[in-house]
């Protein structure tokens, strides 16, 4: 199977890798460890039985393909939300 990436997907991948690398450098760990820790934190947050209505509302705003977003899906949402809020001001 051959996967063809469009320009938008390539840009997102590069952006995610850059974010992982920057965080890894800042914390003195490998980029894969950053992604793994993000994945664990997202699983814990979305599967927490005592979520508040506010956290449920915030989590439902994140576009995702499954019950829990991937780190890439979460980063895409965070960047989009950051841009929306900074353009507003």
Order of alpha helices (4+ residues) and beta strands (2+ residues): alpha-alpha-alpha-alpha
